[in-house]
Amino acid sequence: MYKFSETAEVNNAPVSTGLLARIQADILTGELRAGQKIIEQQLCERYGVSRTPLREALRQLEADGLVEYILNRGYFVVGMTDRDFEDMFELRKACEIQAVEWAIERITEEEMENLEETFEFMEFYTMRNDTEKMLVINAGFHQIIYEAAKNRMLQNLLTSFQSCLKYKNPEVAYGENYLSTLLEEHRAIFKAFKDENPRDGARAMEIHINRAKERRCG
């Protein structure tokens, strides 16, 4: 069953994983600015780590395209432009559509039970108007779909997209009626699972990601 705890995930993870998430967040929110040279000692002090896990995190961030290593000069922050975010939404949409189609075809009974329980949590926290909890559970709903698709490469890619895109204009995305709108978008996705209808699932997911892009990118 998917666990709705962001802090537990970080606390139980290797230091490099938690560190990676922190540096990624600082880059995507602009705390570490595009073009800025990375001074390892400063980041070690900032995050309270040694050079070994920091360098491991920087190598992963380079693979993700968020930092760049220049020979004899070191690492520099690349960051994400508005166009990068828009392109990532389009890539995510294509992958989410494929994931939901495969998941509806391949989901196990246990995974379906987890998805149903997760949707019920979404209904509960929408009623409570608890945006913070709803965001965690929303991520969990998608993670169940990724796992049910039974394709590890697709799952890793979508998890990475989800991790990056949450930093795009959150103050705009979570406006009035956000929770109720989000719930109805997921209700349509969940109904497609109940009906065992991949075509409806793909259409519902396409609508959801298109609207998410509109909320984030305008």
C-alpha positions as CSV (number, residue, x, y, z in Angstrom):
1,M,0.0,0.0,0.0
2,Y,1.2,3.5,-0.8
3,K,2.2,5.4,2.3
4,F,1.1,9.1,2.6
5,S,4.1,10.4,4.4
6,E,6.6,12.7,2.8
7,T,8.7,13.0,6.0
8,A,9.0,9.3,6.5
9,E,10.2,8.8,2.9
10,V,13.0,11.3,3.4
11,N,14.0,10.2,6.9
12,N,14.3,6.5,5.9
13,A,16.1,7.3,2.7
14,P,19.9,7.4,2.1
15,V,21.4,10.8,2.8
16,S,22.1,11.3,-0.9
17,T,18.4,10.9,-1.7
18,G,17.2,13.4,0.8
19,L,20.0,15.8,-0.2
20,L,19.1,15.4,-3.9
21,A,15.5,16.4,-3.2
22,R,16.6,19.5,-1.2
23,I,19.1,20.7,-3.9
24,Q,16.5,20.0,-6.6
25,A,13.9,22.1,-4.7
26,D,16.3,25.0,-4.2
27,I,17.1,25.0,-7.9
28,L,13.5,24.8,-9.1
29,T,12.4,27.5,-6.6
30,G,15.2,29.8,-7.6
31,E,17.1,29.6,-4.3
32,L,20.0,28.5,-6.4
33,R,19.9,30.7,-9.4
34,A,20.4,29.7,-13.0
35,G,24.0,30.4,-14.1
36,Q,25.3,30.3,-10.5
37,K,28.6,28.5,-9.9
38,I,28.3,25.8,-7.3
39,I,30.9,26.1,-4.5
40,E,31.0,22.7,-2.9
41,Q,32.2,23.9,0.5
42,Q,29.3,26.4,0.7
43,L,26.7,23.7,-0.2
44,C,28.3,21.3,2.3
45,E,27.8,23.8,5.0
46,R,24.3,24.8,3.7
47,Y,23.0,21.2,3.8
48,G,25.2,19.8,6.6
49,V,26.8,17.1,4.5
50,S,30.2,16.0,3.4
51,R,31.6,16.3,-0.1
52,T,30.9,12.6,-1.0
53,P,27.1,12.7,-0.9
54,L,27.1,16.2,-2.4
55,R,29.1,15.1,-5.4
56,E,26.8,12.1,-5.8
57,A,23.7,14.3,-5.8
58,L,25.4,16.7,-8.3
59,R,26.1,13.9,-10.7
60,Q,22.4,12.9,-10.6
61,L,21.3,16.5,-11.0
62,E,23.6,16.7,-14.0
63,A,21.9,13.7,-15.5
64,D,18.5,15.3,-14.9
65,G,19.7,18.5,-16.7
66,L,19.5,20.8,-13.6
67,V,23.2,21.4,-13.3
68,E,26.1,21.4,-15.8
69,Y,29.7,20.4,-15.3
70,I,32.2,22.4,-17.2
71,L,35.7,21.0,-17.4
72,N,38.2,22.9,-15.2
73,R,35.5,25.2,-14.0
74,G,33.1,23.0,-12.0
75,Y,29.4,22.7,-11.6
76,F,26.9,25.5,-12.6
77,V,23.1,25.7,-12.0
78,V,21.1,25.3,-15.2
79,G,17.6,25.4,-13.7
80,M,14.3,25.3,-15.6
81,T,12.9,27.9,-18.0
82,D,9.2,28.5,-18.6
83,R,9.6,26.6,-21.9
84,D,11.2,23.7,-20.1
85,F,8.3,23.5,-17.7
86,E,5.8,23.6,-20.6
87,D,7.6,21.0,-22.5
88,M,7.8,18.8,-19.5
89,F,4.1,19.0,-19.0
90,E,3.6,17.7,-22.6
91,L,6.0,14.9,-22.1
92,R,4.3,14.0,-18.8
93,K,0.9,14.0,-20.5
94,A,2.1,11.5,-23.1
95,C,3.6,9.3,-20.4
96,E,0.6,9.6,-18.1
97,I,-1.8,8.6,-20.8
98,Q,0.3,5.5,-21.6
99,A,0.6,4.7,-17.9
100,V,-3.1,4.8,-17.2
101,E,-3.9,2.7,-20.3
102,W,-1.5,0.0,-19.2
103,A,-2.5,0.3,-15.6
104,I,-6.2,-0.3,-16.3
105,E,-5.2,-3.4,-18.3
106,R,-2.6,-4.7,-15.8
107,I,-3.7,-3.6,-12.3
108,T,-3.9,-6.2,-9.6
109,E,-6.8,-6.7,-7.2
110,E,-4.7,-5.3,-4.3
111,E,-3.6,-2.3,-6.3
112,M,-7.2,-1.6,-7.2
113,E,-8.1,-1.7,-3.6
114,N,-5.3,0.7,-2.8
115,L,-6.5,3.1,-5.6
116,E,-10.0,3.0,-4.3
117,E,-8.9,3.7,-0.7
118,T,-6.7,6.5,-2.0
119,F,-9.5,8.1,-3.9
120,E,-11.7,7.9,-0.7
121,F,-8.9,9.8,1.1
122,M,-9.0,12.4,-1.6
123,E,-12.8,12.8,-1.1
124,F,-12.2,13.1,2.7
125,Y,-9.5,15.8,2.6
126,T,-11.3,17.7,-0.1
127,M,-14.2,17.9,2.3
128,R,-11.8,19.0,5.0
129,N,-10.3,21.6,2.6
130,D,-6.8,20.3,3.5
131,T,-4.6,21.2,0.6
132,E,-1.4,19.9,2.1
133,K,-2.8,16.4,2.7
134,M,-4.6,16.4,-0.6
135,L,-1.3,17.1,-2.5
136,V,0.4,14.1,-0.8
137,I,-2.5,11.8,-1.5
138,N,-2.7,13.1,-5.1
139,A,0.9,12.1,-5.6
140,G,0.0,8.7,-4.1
141,F,-2.9,8.2,-6.5
142,H,-0.6,8.7,-9.5
143,Q,2.1,6.5,-8.0
144,I,-0.3,3.6,-7.7
145,I,-1.1,4.1,-11.4
146,Y,2.6,4.1,-12.2
147,E,3.2,0.9,-10.3
148,A,0.2,-0.8,-11.8
149,A,1.4,0.0,-15.3
150,K,4.2,-2.5,-14.6
151,N,6.9,-0.6,-16.5
152,R,9.8,0.6,-14.3
153,M,11.3,3.0,-16.8
154,L,8.0,4.7,-17.3
155,Q,7.4,4.9,-13.5
156,N,10.8,6.4,-12.9
157,L,10.3,9.0,-15.6
158,L,6.9,10.0,-14.4
159,T,8.1,10.2,-10.8
160,S,10.8,12.6,-11.9
161,F,8.3,14.8,-13.8
162,Q,6.0,14.9,-10.9
163,S,8.8,15.9,-8.6
164,C,9.9,18.8,-10.8
165,L,6.5,20.2,-11.8
166,K,5.2,20.7,-8.3
167,Y,7.5,23.7,-8.0
168,K,6.0,25.5,-11.0
169,N,3.8,28.4,-9.7
170,P,2.2,26.6,-6.7
171,E,0.7,29.9,-5.5
172,V,-1.3,30.1,-8.8
173,A,-2.1,26.4,-9.1
174,Y,-3.8,26.1,-5.7
175,G,-6.4,28.8,-6.2
176,E,-10.1,28.9,-5.4
177,N,-12.0,25.7,-6.0
178,Y,-8.7,23.9,-6.6
179,L,-9.5,20.9,-4.4
180,S,-13.0,20.2,-5.7
181,T,-11.8,20.6,-9.3
182,L,-8.9,18.3,-8.7
183,L,-11.2,15.7,-7.1
184,E,-13.5,15.6,-10.0
185,E,-10.6,15.2,-12.5
186,H,-9.5,12.2,-10.5
187,R,-13.0,10.9,-10.1
188,A,-13.1,10.5,-13.9
189,I,-9.8,8.6,-13.9
190,F,-10.9,6.4,-11.1
191,K,-14.2,5.6,-12.8
192,A,-12.3,4.4,-15.9
193,F,-10.5,1.9,-13.6
194,K,-13.8,0.8,-12.2
195,D,-15.3,0.4,-15.7
196,E,-12.1,-1.3,-17.0
197,N,-12.0,1.2,-19.8
198,P,-8.5,2.3,-21.0
199,R,-9.9,4.7,-23.6
200,D,-11.9,6.6,-21.0
201,G,-8.9,6.5,-18.7
202,A,-6.6,8.0,-21.3
203,R,-9.1,10.8,-22.1
204,A,-9.7,11.6,-18.4
205,M,-5.9,11.7,-17.8
206,E,-5.4,13.9,-20.8
207,I,-8.0,16.4,-19.5
208,H,-6.4,16.3,-16.0
209,I,-2.8,17.0,-17.3
210,N,-4.0,19.7,-19.7
211,R,-5.8,21.5,-16.8
212,A,-2.8,21.0,-14.5
213,K,-0.7,22.7,-17.2
214,E,-3.2,25.6,-17.5
215,R,-3.1,26.0,-13.7
216,R,0.7,26.0,-13.5
217,C,1.7,27.7,-16.8
218,G,-1.3,29.9,-17.5
